[in-house]
Amino acid sequence: MILYTGGTYDLFHYGHVNFLQHCAKISDEVVVSLNTDEFVSEFKRPPIMSYSERERSLLGCQYVDRVIPNVGGSDSKPAILSVNPDIIAIGDDWARKNYMDQMQFTQEWLTENEILLVYLPYTKEISTTEILKRIEKRLAK
């Protein structure tokens, strides 16, 4: 079974590792669709690490089998279809948000493509945003 997940994975940390470990437990192959620097800059903030650095960090993780670029930007369907996954995994922090709207697909589209969307545990104690706040606090001293 192939599992697809997407993200930015900036400042790779143990929350990322925990999520990817959960992905690996439910699939034979974990494919990460990595957001491009341009996409991240447009929708979040400029990434701290370049695409290449983030890709190398992911490929160094034992739970990741393959990394592909998120070629569709906010429309994730092209990247998803290039992988032809059985499962799309996202963090359960998205459970109360409309992930499908953000990724520009519908339940009908998932059903037509025989893809199951699953929510996996999100590590609440750590995030890239939290790390950046820690850095800002230390620099302010």
N, CA, C and O atoms as a GROMACS GRO file, in nm:
protein
  564
    1MET      N    1   0.082  -0.119   0.000
    1MET     CA    2   0.000   0.000   0.000
    1MET      C    3   0.087   0.125   0.000
    1MET      O    4   0.187   0.133   0.072
    2ILE      N    5   0.048   0.221  -0.081
    2ILE     CA    6   0.122   0.347  -0.091
    2ILE      C    7   0.047   0.455  -0.013
    2ILE      O    8  -0.074   0.471  -0.029
    3LEU      N    9   0.119   0.526   0.070
    3LEU     CA   10   0.064   0.637   0.147
    3LEU      C   11   0.124   0.767   0.098
    3LEU      O   12   0.246   0.777   0.080
    4TYR      N   13   0.039   0.866   0.077
    4TYR     CA   14   0.080   1.000   0.034
    4TYR      C   15   0.054   1.094   0.149
    4TYR      O   16  -0.051   1.088   0.214
    5THR      N   17   0.148   1.182   0.174
    5THR     CA   18   0.126   1.292   0.266
    5THR      C   19   0.202   1.412   0.212
    5THR      O   20   0.301   1.397   0.140
    6GLY      N   21   0.158   1.528   0.245
    6GLY     CA   22   0.223   1.649   0.195
    6GLY      C   23   0.255   1.745   0.307
    6GLY      O   24   0.198   1.736   0.416
    7GLY      N   25   0.346   1.836   0.279
    7GLY     CA   26   0.378   1.936   0.380
    7GLY      C   27   0.501   2.015   0.345
    7GLY      O   28   0.561   1.998   0.238
    8THR      N   29   0.538   2.101   0.438
    8THR     CA   30   0.653   2.189   0.421
    8THR      C   31   0.778   2.131   0.487
    8THR      O   32   0.887   2.138   0.431
    9TYR      N   33   0.762   2.074   0.605
    9TYR     CA   34   0.871   2.009   0.678
    9TYR      C   35   0.992   2.100   0.696
    9TYR      O   36   1.106   2.057   0.678
   10ASP      N   37   0.966   2.224   0.732
   10ASP     CA   38   1.072   2.320   0.760
   10ASP      C   39   1.122   2.297   0.903
   10ASP      O   40   1.042   2.264   0.991
   11LEU      N   41   1.249   2.313   0.927
   11LEU     CA   42   1.309   2.289   1.058
   11LEU      C   43   1.265   2.152   1.110
   11LEU      O   44   1.203   2.142   1.216
   12PHE      N   45   1.299   2.049   1.037
   12PHE     CA   46   1.258   1.911   1.065
   12PHE      C   47   1.279   1.878   1.212
   12PHE      O   48   1.389   1.895   1.265
   13HIS      N   49   1.174   1.830   1.279
   13HIS     CA   50   1.178   1.804   1.423
   13HIS      C   51   1.105   1.674   1.458
   13HIS      O   52   1.049   1.608   1.371
   14TYR      N   53   1.106   1.638   1.588
   14TYR     CA   54   1.051   1.510   1.629
   14TYR      C   55   0.900   1.498   1.608
   14TYR      O   56   0.850   1.386   1.598
   15GLY      N   57   0.828   1.608   1.599
   15GLY     CA   58   0.686   1.601   1.565
   15GLY      C   59   0.668   1.548   1.424
   15GLY      O   60   0.580   1.467   1.397
   16HIS      N   61   0.754   1.594   1.333
   16HIS     CA   62   0.752   1.542   1.196
   16HIS      C   63   0.783   1.392   1.197
   16HIS      O   64   0.716   1.313   1.130
   17VAL      N   65   0.886   1.354   1.272
   17VAL     CA   66   0.927   1.214   1.279
   17VAL      C   67   0.813   1.128   1.334
   17VAL      O   68   0.784   1.022   1.280
   18ASN      N   69   0.747   1.174   1.441
   18ASN     CA   70   0.635   1.099   1.499
   18ASN      C   71   0.525   1.075   1.395
   18ASN      O   72   0.475   0.964   1.381
   19PHE      N   73   0.490   1.180   1.322
   19PHE     CA   74   0.385   1.168   1.221
   19PHE      C   75   0.426   1.069   1.112
   19PHE      O   76   0.348   0.982   1.074
   20LEU      N   77   0.548   1.082   1.062
   20LEU     CA   78   0.596   0.993   0.956
   20LEU      C   79   0.608   0.849   1.004
   20LEU      O   80   0.587   0.756   0.925
   21GLN      N   81   0.640   0.829   1.131
   21GLN     CA   82   0.644   0.695   1.187
   21GLN      C   83   0.503   0.633   1.185
   21GLN      O   84   0.488   0.516   1.150
   22HIS      N   85   0.402   0.711   1.222
   22HIS     CA   86   0.264   0.663   1.215
   22HIS      C   87   0.228   0.626   1.070
   22HIS      O   88   0.162   0.525   1.046
   23CYS      N   89   0.273   0.708   0.976
   23CYS     CA   90   0.248   0.678   0.834
   23CYS      C   91   0.308   0.544   0.795
   23CYS      O   92   0.243   0.462   0.730
   24ALA      N   93   0.431   0.521   0.836
   24ALA     CA   94   0.502   0.398   0.801
   24ALA      C   95   0.436   0.275   0.862
   24ALA      O   96   0.445   0.166   0.806
   25LYS      N   97   0.371   0.292   0.976
   25LYS     CA   98   0.307   0.178   1.042
   25LYS      C   99   0.186   0.127   0.964
   25LYS      O  100   0.148   0.011   0.978
   26ILE      N  101   0.125   0.213   0.883
   26ILE     CA  102   0.002   0.172   0.814
   26ILE      C  103   0.021   0.153   0.663
   26ILE      O  104  -0.077   0.132   0.591
   27SER      N  105   0.144   0.159   0.616
   27SER     CA  106   0.166   0.146   0.472
   27SER      C  107   0.300   0.078   0.443
   27SER      O  108   0.386   0.063   0.530
   28ASP      N  109   0.313   0.037   0.318
   28ASP     CA  110   0.438  -0.024   0.273
   28ASP      C  111   0.535   0.081   0.220
   28ASP      O  112   0.657   0.063   0.224
   29GLU      N  113   0.479   0.192   0.170
   29GLU     CA  114   0.561   0.298   0.111
   29GLU      C  115   0.504   0.433   0.150
   29GLU      O  116   0.385   0.458   0.132
   30VAL      N  117   0.590   0.520   0.204
   30VAL     CA  118   0.550   0.655   0.242
   30VAL      C  119   0.612   0.752   0.143
   30VAL      O  120   0.734   0.760   0.128
   31VAL      N  121   0.524   0.827   0.074
   31VAL     CA  122   0.567   0.927  -0.022
   31VAL      C  123   0.527   1.064   0.032
   31VAL      O  124   0.410   1.088   0.063
   32VAL      N  125   0.625   1.153   0.044
   32VAL     CA  126   0.599   1.289   0.091
   32VAL      C  127   0.601   1.384  -0.027
   32VAL      O  128   0.699   1.390  -0.102
   33SER      N  129   0.492   1.457  -0.044
   33SER     CA  130   0.486   1.563  -0.144
   33SER      C  131   0.530   1.691  -0.073
   33SER      O  132   0.459   1.745   0.012
   34LEU      N  133   0.648   1.737  -0.108
   34LEU     CA  134   0.710   1.850  -0.039
   34LEU      C  135   0.677   1.981  -0.108
   34LEU      O  136   0.697   1.997  -0.228
   35ASN      N  137   0.625   2.074  -0.028
   35ASN     CA  138   0.591   2.206  -0.082
   35ASN      C  139   0.716   2.279  -0.132
   35ASN      O  140   0.821   2.275  -0.067
   36THR      N  141   0.703   2.344  -0.245
   36THR     CA  142   0.815   2.421  -0.301
   36THR      C  143   0.837   2.547  -0.219
   36THR      O  144   0.749   2.591  -0.146
   37ASP      N  145   0.955   2.605  -0.232
   37ASP     CA  146   0.987   2.730  -0.163
   37ASP      C  147   0.888   2.840  -0.202
   37ASP      O  148   0.845   2.918  -0.118
   38GLU      N  149   0.854   2.847  -0.330
   38GLU     CA  150   0.762   2.951  -0.380
   38GLU      C  151   0.623   2.936  -0.317
   38GLU      O  152   0.562   3.034  -0.275
   39PHE      N  153   0.576   2.813  -0.312
   39PHE     CA  154   0.444   2.787  -0.254
   39PHE      C  155   0.442   2.824  -0.106
   39PHE      O  156   0.349   2.890  -0.059
   40VAL      N  157   0.544   2.783  -0.032
   40VAL     CA  158   0.551   2.812   0.111
   40VAL      C  159   0.556   2.963   0.134
   40VAL      O  160   0.488   3.015   0.222
   41SER      N  161   0.636   3.033   0.054
   41SER     CA  162   0.647   3.179   0.069
   41SER      C  163   0.515   3.248   0.042
   41SER      O  164   0.483   3.348   0.106
   42GLU      N  165   0.439   3.195  -0.051
   42GLU     CA  166   0.312   3.257  -0.087
   42GLU      C  167   0.204   3.232   0.019
   42GLU      O  168   0.123   3.321   0.046
   43PHE      N  169   0.202   3.113   0.078
   43PHE     CA  170   0.092   3.077   0.167
   43PHE      C  171   0.125   3.077   0.315
   43PHE      O  172   0.033   3.074   0.398
   44LYS      N  173   0.253   3.081   0.352
   44LYS     CA  174   0.290   3.082   0.494
   44LYS      C  175   0.385   3.199   0.520
   44LYS      O  176   0.345   3.310   0.553
   45ARG      N  177   0.510   3.167   0.503
   45ARG     CA  178   0.623   3.258   0.519
   45ARG      C  179   0.737   3.195   0.443
   45ARG      O  180   0.734   3.075   0.416
   46PRO      N  181   0.839   3.272   0.408
   46PRO     CA  182   0.952   3.206   0.340
   46PRO      C  183   1.010   3.096   0.429
   46PRO      O  184   1.029   3.118   0.549
   47PRO      N  185   1.038   2.980   0.372
   47PRO     CA  186   1.094   2.873   0.456
   47PRO      C  187   1.234   2.909   0.503
   47PRO      O  188   1.308   2.981   0.435
   48ILE      N  189   1.270   2.857   0.618
   48ILE     CA  190   1.405   2.876   0.672
   48ILE      C  191   1.504   2.790   0.592
   48ILE      O  192   1.613   2.834   0.556
   49MET      N  193   1.462   2.667   0.565
   49MET     CA  194   1.545   2.573   0.490
   49MET      C  195   1.497   2.570   0.345
   49MET      O  196   1.377   2.579   0.319
   50SER      N  197   1.590   2.557   0.252
   50SER     CA  198   1.553   2.549   0.111
   50SER      C  199   1.484   2.415   0.081
   50SER      O  200   1.487   2.323   0.162
   51TYR      N  201   1.421   2.408  -0.035
   51TYR     CA  202   1.357   2.284  -0.078
   51TYR      C  203   1.457   2.168  -0.070
   51TYR      O  204   1.426   2.063  -0.015
   52SER      N  205   1.575   2.189  -0.124
   52SER     CA  206   1.677   2.085  -0.126
   52SER      C  207   1.715   2.040   0.015
   52SER      O  208   1.732   1.920   0.039
   53GLU      N  209   1.729   2.133   0.106
   53GLU     CA  210   1.764   2.098   0.245
   53GLU      C  211   1.650   2.021   0.312
   53GLU      O  212   1.673   1.923   0.383
   54ARG      N  213   1.527   2.065   0.288
   54ARG     CA  214   1.411   1.996   0.346
   54ARG      C  215   1.396   1.857   0.286
   54ARG      O  216   1.363   1.762   0.356
   55GLU      N  217   1.421   1.846   0.156
   55GLU     CA  218   1.415   1.716   0.090
   55GLU      C  219   1.518   1.620   0.147
   55GLU      O  220   1.488   1.505   0.175
   56ARG      N  221   1.640   1.668   0.165
   56ARG     CA  222   1.746   1.582   0.219
   56ARG      C  223   1.715   1.539   0.362
   56ARG      O  224   1.744   1.425   0.401
   57SER      N  225   1.655   1.629   0.441
   57SER     CA  226   1.616   1.592   0.578
   57SER      C  227   1.512   1.480   0.576
   57SER      O  228   1.521   1.385   0.652
   58LEU      N  229   1.414   1.494   0.488
   58LEU     CA  230   1.310   1.391   0.477
   58LEU      C  231   1.367   1.257   0.429
   58LEU      O  232   1.333   1.152   0.482
   59LEU      N  233   1.454   1.263   0.329
   59LEU     CA  234   1.512   1.139   0.277
   59LEU      C  235   1.602   1.071   0.379
   59LEU      O  236   1.626   0.950   0.371
   60GLY      N  237   1.652   1.147   0.475
   60GLY     CA  238   1.733   1.090   0.583
   60GLY      C  239   1.649   1.024   0.692
   60GLY      O  240   1.703   0.958   0.780
   61CYS      N  241   1.519   1.043   0.686
   61CYS     CA  242   1.428   0.985   0.784
   61CYS      C  243   1.394   0.842   0.743
   61CYS      O  244   1.352   0.818   0.629
   62GLN      N  245   1.410   0.749   0.832
   62GLN     CA  246   1.387   0.608   0.801
   62GLN      C  247   1.242   0.576   0.765
   62GLN      O  248   1.216   0.468   0.711
   63TYR      N  249   1.150   0.665   0.793
   63TYR     CA  250   1.008   0.639   0.766
   63TYR      C  251   0.962   0.693   0.631
   63TYR      O  252   0.846   0.677   0.594
   64VAL      N  253   1.052   0.757   0.557
   64VAL     CA  254   1.018   0.814   0.427
   64VAL      C  255   1.085   0.734   0.317
   64VAL      O  256   1.206   0.710   0.320
   65ASP      N  257   1.005   0.692   0.219
   65ASP     CA  258   1.059   0.615   0.108
   65ASP      C  259   1.090   0.701  -0.013
   65ASP      O  260   1.184   0.674  -0.088
   66ARG      N  261   1.009   0.805  -0.032
   66ARG     CA  262   1.024   0.888  -0.151
   66ARG      C  263   0.976   1.029  -0.122
   66ARG      O  264   0.883   1.049  -0.043
   67VAL      N  265   1.039   1.127  -0.185
   67VAL     CA  266   0.996   1.268  -0.176
   67VAL      C  267   0.973   1.316  -0.319
   67VAL      O  268   1.057   1.296  -0.408
   68ILE      N  269   0.858   1.380  -0.339
   68ILE     CA  270   0.828   1.440  -0.470
   68ILE      C  271   0.793   1.586  -0.447
   68ILE      O  272   0.748   1.623  -0.339
   69PRO      N  273   0.814   1.670  -0.548
   69PRO     CA  274   0.772   1.810  -0.532
   69PRO      C  275   0.620   1.823  -0.544
   69PRO      O  276   0.557   1.752  -0.623
   70ASN      N  277   0.563   1.912  -0.465
   70ASN     CA  278   0.421   1.943  -0.477
   70ASN      C  279   0.404   2.029  -0.601
   70ASN      O  280   0.406   2.152  -0.594
   71VAL      N  281   0.387   1.963  -0.713
   71VAL     CA  282   0.386   2.032  -0.843
   71VAL      C  283   0.262   2.117  -0.867
   71VAL      O  284   0.266   2.209  -0.949
   72GLY      N  285   0.153   2.088  -0.798
   72GLY     CA  286   0.029   2.161  -0.823
   72GLY      C  287   0.006   2.280  -0.733
   72GLY      O  288  -0.096   2.348  -0.747
   73GLY      N  289   0.098   2.306  -0.640
   73GLY     CA  290   0.078   2.416  -0.547
   73GLY      C  291  -0.045   2.390  -0.462
   73GLY      O  292  -0.054   2.287  -0.395
   74SER      N  293  -0.141   2.484  -0.463
   74SER     CA  294  -0.260   2.467  -0.380
   74SER      C  295  -0.354   2.359  -0.434
   74SER      O  296  -0.440   2.312  -0.360
   75ASP      N  297  -0.339   2.320  -0.559
   75ASP     CA  298  -0.417   2.210  -0.613
   75ASP      C  299  -0.330   2.084  -0.603
   75ASP      O  300  -0.242   2.060  -0.685
   76SER      N  301  -0.358   2.005  -0.501
   76SER     CA  302  -0.272   1.888  -0.475
   76SER      C  303  -0.302   1.768  -0.564
   76SER      O  304  -0.227   1.670  -0.561
   77LYS      N  305  -0.407   1.774  -0.641
   77LYS     CA  306  -0.446   1.657  -0.723
   77LYS      C  307  -0.335   1.610  -0.817
   77LYS      O  308  -0.313   1.489  -0.825
   78PRO      N  309  -0.263   1.698  -0.890
   78PRO     CA  310  -0.158   1.647  -0.978
   78PRO      C  311  -0.050   1.567  -0.904
   78PRO      O  312  -0.007   1.462  -0.951
   79ALA      N  313  -0.008   1.617  -0.789
   79ALA     CA  314   0.094   1.544  -0.713
   79ALA      C  315   0.038   1.412  -0.661
   79ALA      O  316   0.106   1.309  -0.665
   80ILE      N  317  -0.085   1.415  -0.612
   80ILE     CA  318  -0.147   1.292  -0.562
   80ILE      C  319  -0.158   1.188  -0.673
   80ILE      O  320  -0.120   1.072  -0.654
   81LEU      N  321  -0.208   1.229  -0.787
   81LEU     CA  322  -0.226   1.136  -0.898
   81LEU      C  323  -0.094   1.081  -0.950
   81LEU      O  324  -0.088   0.969  -1.000
   82SER      N  325   0.013   1.158  -0.938
   82SER     CA  326   0.144   1.109  -0.983
   82SER      C  327   0.194   0.994  -0.895
   82SER      O  328   0.275   0.913  -0.939
   83VAL      N  329   0.145   0.987  -0.773
   83VAL     CA  330   0.184   0.882  -0.679
   83VAL      C  331   0.087   0.764  -0.684
   83VAL      O  332   0.126   0.650  -0.659
   84ASN      N  333  -0.039   0.791  -0.718
   84ASN     CA  334  -0.145   0.690  -0.719
   84ASN      C  335  -0.153   0.617  -0.584
   84ASN      O  336  -0.139   0.495  -0.579
   85PRO      N  337  -0.174   0.692  -0.475
   85PRO     CA  338  -0.173   0.630  -0.343
   85PRO      C  339  -0.303   0.558  -0.310
   85PRO      O  340  -0.407   0.582  -0.370
   86ASP      N  341  -0.294   0.470  -0.212
   86ASP     CA  342  -0.412   0.405  -0.154
   86ASP      C  343  -0.466   0.490  -0.039
   86ASP      O  344  -0.585   0.490  -0.011
   87ILE      N  345  -0.374   0.562   0.027
   87ILE     CA  346  -0.407   0.639   0.146
   87ILE      C  347  -0.346   0.779   0.135
   87ILE      O  348  -0.234   0.795   0.086
   88ILE      N  349  -0.421   0.879   0.181
   88ILE     CA  350  -0.366   1.012   0.207
   88ILE      C  351  -0.372   1.030   0.357
   88ILE      O  352  -0.479   1.015   0.417
   89ALA      N  353  -0.260   1.063   0.419
   89ALA     CA  354  -0.255   1.082   0.564
   89ALA      C  355  -0.229   1.228   0.596
   89ALA      O  356  -0.145   1.294   0.534
   90ILE      N  357  -0.303   1.277   0.695
   90ILE     CA  358  -0.283   1.413   0.745
   90ILE      C  359  -0.290   1.410   0.896
   90ILE      O  360  -0.341   1.315   0.955
   91GLY      N  361  -0.238   1.514   0.958
   91GLY     CA  362  -0.242   1.524   1.103
   91GLY      C  363  -0.382   1.548   1.154
   91GLY      O  364  -0.463   1.614   1.087
   92ASP      N  365  -0.412   1.495   1.272
   92ASP     CA  366  -0.546   1.512   1.326
   92ASP      C  367  -0.574   1.655   1.371
   92ASP      O  368  -0.686   1.686   1.412
   93ASP      N  369  -0.474   1.743   1.362
   93ASP     CA  370  -0.499   1.885   1.386
   93ASP      C  371  -0.589   1.943   1.276
   93ASP      O  372  -0.645   2.052   1.292
   94TRP      N  373  -0.602   1.871   1.164
   94TRP     CA  374  -0.688   1.913   1.053
   94TRP      C  375  -0.831   1.861   1.068
   94TRP      O  376  -0.917   1.894   0.986
   95ALA      N  377  -0.858   1.782   1.169
   95ALA     CA  378  -0.989   1.718   1.183
   95ALA      C  379  -1.104   1.818   1.188
   95ALA      O  380  -1.215   1.786   1.145
   96ARG      N  381  -1.080   1.936   1.240
   96ARG     CA  382  -1.187   2.036   1.250
   96ARG      C  383  -1.174   2.147   1.146
   96ARG      O  384  -1.245   2.247   1.150
   97LYS      N  385  -1.082   2.128   1.054
   97LYS     CA  386  -1.064   2.225   0.945
   97LYS      C  387  -1.106   2.156   0.816
   97LYS      O  388  -1.124   2.035   0.814
   98ASN      N  389  -1.123   2.232   0.710
   98ASN     CA  390  -1.163   2.168   0.585
   98ASN      C  391  -1.041   2.144   0.496
   98ASN      O  392  -1.010   2.222   0.407
   99TYR      N  393  -0.974   2.034   0.525
   99TYR     CA  394  -0.853   1.995   0.452
   99TYR      C  395  -0.882   1.977   0.303
   99TYR      O  396  -0.802   2.019   0.219
  100MET      N  397  -0.994   1.915   0.272
  100MET     CA  398  -1.024   1.888   0.131
  100MET      C  399  -1.040   2.017   0.052
  100MET      O  400  -0.996   2.024  -0.063
  101ASP      N  401  -1.101   2.119   0.110
  101ASP     CA  402  -1.112   2.248   0.041
  101ASP      C  403  -0.974   2.306   0.015
  101ASP      O  404  -0.945   2.354  -0.095
  102GLN      N  405  -0.888   2.302   0.116
  102GLN     CA  406  -0.754   2.359   0.101
  102GLN      C  407  -0.674   2.286  -0.006
  102GLN      O  408  -0.600   2.348  -0.082
  103MET      N  409  -0.689   2.155  -0.012
  103MET     CA  410  -0.614   2.075  -0.109
  103MET      C  411  -0.683   2.068  -0.245
  103MET      O  412  -0.627   2.014  -0.341
  104GLN      N  413  -0.803   2.121  -0.253
  104GLN     CA  414  -0.882   2.131  -0.376
  104GLN      C  415  -0.925   1.995  -0.432
  104GLN      O  416  -0.917   1.971  -0.553
  105PHE      N  417  -0.970   1.907  -0.341
  105PHE     CA  418  -1.035   1.784  -0.387
  105PHE      C  419  -1.158   1.760  -0.301
  105PHE      O  420  -1.178   1.826  -0.198
  106THR      N  421  -1.240   1.666  -0.342
  106THR     CA  422  -1.365   1.634  -0.272
  106THR      C  423  -1.364   1.488  -0.230
  106THR      O  424  -1.280   1.410  -0.273
  107GLN      N  425  -1.460   1.454  -0.144
  107GLN     CA  426  -1.475   1.313  -0.107
  107GLN      C  427  -1.509   1.231  -0.230
  107GLN      O  428  -1.462   1.118  -0.245
  108GLU      N  429  -1.589   1.287  -0.319
  108GLU     CA  430  -1.624   1.217  -0.443
  108GLU      C  431  -1.498   1.186  -0.525
  108GLU      O  432  -1.483   1.076  -0.577
  109TRP      N  433  -1.407   1.284  -0.536
  109TRP     CA  434  -1.282   1.264  -0.609
  109TRP      C  435  -1.200   1.153  -0.543
  109TRP      O  436  -1.144   1.068  -0.612
  110LEU      N  437  -1.192   1.154  -0.408
  110LEU     CA  438  -1.120   1.049  -0.336
  110LEU      C  439  -1.181   0.912  -0.366
  110LEU      O  440  -1.109   0.815  -0.392
  111THR      N  441  -1.313   0.905  -0.361
  111THR     CA  442  -1.383   0.779  -0.387
  111THR      C  443  -1.358   0.731  -0.530
  111THR      O  444  -1.330   0.613  -0.552
  112GLU      N  445  -1.368   0.822  -0.626
  112GLU     CA  446  -1.343   0.786  -0.766
  112GLU      C  447  -1.202   0.730  -0.786
  112GLU      O  448  -1.181   0.641  -0.868
  113ASN      N  449  -1.107   0.784  -0.711
  113ASN     CA  450  -0.968   0.741  -0.724
  113ASN      C  451  -0.929   0.634  -0.622
  113ASN      O  452  -0.812   0.597  -0.610
  114GLU      N  453  -1.029   0.584  -0.549
  114GLU     CA  454  -1.009   0.477  -0.450
  114GLU      C  455  -0.899   0.511  -0.350
  114GLU      O  456  -0.810   0.431  -0.324
  115ILE      N  457  -0.909   0.633  -0.294
  115ILE     CA  458  -0.812   0.680  -0.196
  115ILE      C  459  -0.882   0.703  -0.063
  115ILE      O  460  -0.988   0.766  -0.058
  116LEU      N  461  -0.824   0.650   0.043
  116LEU     CA  462  -0.875   0.668   0.177
  116LEU      C  463  -0.801   0.783   0.244
  116LEU      O  464  -0.678   0.786   0.244
  117LEU      N  465  -0.874   0.878   0.302
  117LEU     CA  466  -0.814   0.989   0.378
  117LEU      C  467  -0.816   0.952   0.525
  117LEU      O  468  -0.922   0.924   0.581
  118VAL      N  469  -0.697   0.952   0.589
  118VAL     CA  470  -0.688   0.917   0.731
  118VAL      C  471  -0.624   1.031   0.809
  118VAL      O  472  -0.538   1.103   0.758
  119TYR      N  473  -0.667   1.045   0.933
  119TYR     CA  474  -0.611   1.144   1.026
  119TYR      C  475  -0.523   1.070   1.125
  119TYR      O  476  -0.568   0.977   1.192
  120LEU      N  477  -0.398   1.113   1.135
  120LEU     CA  478  -0.303   1.050   1.226
  120LEU      C  479  -0.265   1.148   1.336
  120LEU      O  480  -0.276   1.269   1.318
  121PRO      N  481  -0.220   1.096   1.452
  121PRO     CA  482  -0.190   1.184   1.565
  121PRO      C  483  -0.087   1.292   1.531
  121PRO      O  484   0.017   1.266   1.470
  122TYR      N  485  -0.120   1.412   1.573
  122TYR     CA  486  -0.034   1.530   1.559
  122TYR      C  487   0.036   1.552   1.693
  122TYR      O  488  -0.030   1.547   1.797
  123THR      N  489   0.165   1.576   1.691
  123THR     CA  490   0.241   1.601   1.814
  123THR      C  491   0.222   1.746   1.854
  123THR      O  492   0.271   1.837   1.787
  124LYS      N  493   0.151   1.769   1.963
  124LYS     CA  494   0.111   1.904   2.003
  124LYS      C  495   0.224   1.985   2.068
  124LYS      O  496   0.221   2.108   2.064
  125GLU      N  497   0.322   1.919   2.127
  125GLU     CA  498   0.424   1.991   2.204
  125GLU      C  499   0.528   2.064   2.120
  125GLU      O  500   0.602   2.148   2.171
  126ILE      N  501   0.533   2.034   1.992
  126ILE     CA  502   0.640   2.089   1.908
  126ILE      C  503   0.584   2.123   1.770
  126ILE      O  504   0.497   2.054   1.717
  127SER      N  505   0.638   2.230   1.714
  127SER     CA  506   0.603   2.268   1.576
  127SER      C  507   0.712   2.363   1.527
  127SER      O  508   0.789   2.417   1.605
  128THR      N  509   0.716   2.381   1.398
  128THR     CA  510   0.811   2.477   1.342
  128THR      C  511   0.781   2.616   1.396
  128THR      O  512   0.873   2.692   1.428
  129THR      N  513   0.654   2.651   1.405
  129THR     CA  514   0.615   2.781   1.459
  129THR      C  515   0.665   2.797   1.603
  129THR      O  516   0.714   2.904   1.640
  130GLU      N  517   0.652   2.692   1.683
  130GLU     CA  518   0.700   2.697   1.821
  130GLU      C  519   0.851   2.714   1.826
  130GLU      O  520   0.902   2.791   1.908
  131ILE      N  521   0.923   2.644   1.741
  131ILE     CA  522   1.070   2.658   1.738
  131ILE      C  523   1.108   2.801   1.700
  131ILE      O  524   1.198   2.859   1.761
  132LEU      N  525   1.040   2.858   1.602
  132LEU     CA  526   1.069   2.996   1.562
  132LEU      C  527   1.042   3.093   1.676
  132LEU      O  528   1.117   3.189   1.695
  133LYS      N  529   0.935   3.070   1.752
  133LYS     CA  530   0.905   3.156   1.868
  133LYS      C  531   1.016   3.147   1.971
  133LYS      O  532   1.055   3.248   2.030
  134ARG      N  533   1.067   3.027   1.994
  134ARG     CA  534   1.177   3.008   2.090
  134ARG      C  535   1.302   3.085   2.045
  134ARG      O  536   1.368   3.149   2.126
  135ILE      N  537   1.331   3.078   1.918
  135ILE     CA  538   1.447   3.149   1.864
  135ILE      C  539   1.430   3.299   1.879
  135ILE      O  540   1.521   3.368   1.925
  136GLU      N  541   1.313   3.351   1.843
  136GLU     CA  542   1.286   3.494   1.857
  136GLU      C  543   1.299   3.540   2.002
  136GLU      O  544   1.355   3.646   2.029
  137LYS      N  545   1.249   3.459   2.094
  137LYS     CA  546   1.257   3.492   2.237
  137LYS      C  547   1.402   3.499   2.283
  137LYS      O  548   1.439   3.589   2.358
  138ARG      N  549   1.482   3.404   2.239
  138ARG     CA  550   1.624   3.403   2.280
  138ARG      C  551   1.701   3.519   2.218
  138ARG      O  552   1.789   3.577   2.281
  139LEU      N  553   1.667   3.552   2.094
  139LEU     CA  554   1.735   3.663   2.028
  139LEU      C  555   1.698   3.797   2.089
  139LEU      O  556   1.775   3.893   2.081
  140ALA      N  557   1.579   3.804   2.148
  140ALA     CA  558   1.531   3.929   2.207
  140ALA      C  559   1.600   3.960   2.340
  140ALA      O  560   1.593   4.072   2.389
  141LYS      N  561   1.665   3.860   2.398
  141LYS     CA  562   1.733   3.879   2.527
  141LYS      C  563   1.860   3.959   2.513
  141LYS      O  564   1.928   3.984   2.612
   0.00000   0.00000   0.00000
